[in-house]
Amino acid sequence: MQFSKSTDYALHALVHLGHSERCHNVGIKELSSALSVSESYLSKTLSKLRQDGILRAVPGVNGGYELARPADQITFLDVIQAIEGRQQLFRCSNSSSQQHRLLAEDEATLQDQKNLGTNGCLIEKVMYGAEQHLYQYLREQTIQSLLDEAFKRCNHEANKK
């Protein structure tokens, strides 16, 4: 699994905005310069975040972008799903094979099929479990938790001097 550059830029932009939110909104020129990415590409990425209610566009000459909700309420999963979509990461594509039928015949698997909404493939069940663990971890990581960690590191480095 690999996330797109848009997800990378979106997360970095949100961290930049989260760091700046107490001061002012941030214009697209400043953001694109800080992230070293073109304004047009970044605008398309930020538009997805705006549509999902993660960012708010501030109109006017001194306008720009700001977080639409507090940084501690924006999870990495929110951002990834806004950019990448909300589709299941793995789908069993071999459902007509003899091996698949053998893996799906177990009674417990049939029960899981009803509970998980899958087609009964044991391989898909394992992958679904892994996906749920990944999603849970990404739900626990917020823009604020990242900012807090960066702040701790800066203070730690300053105290070393």
Order of alpha helices (4+ residues) and beta strands (2+ residues): alpha-alpha-alpha-beta-beta-alpha-alpha-alpha-alpha-alpha
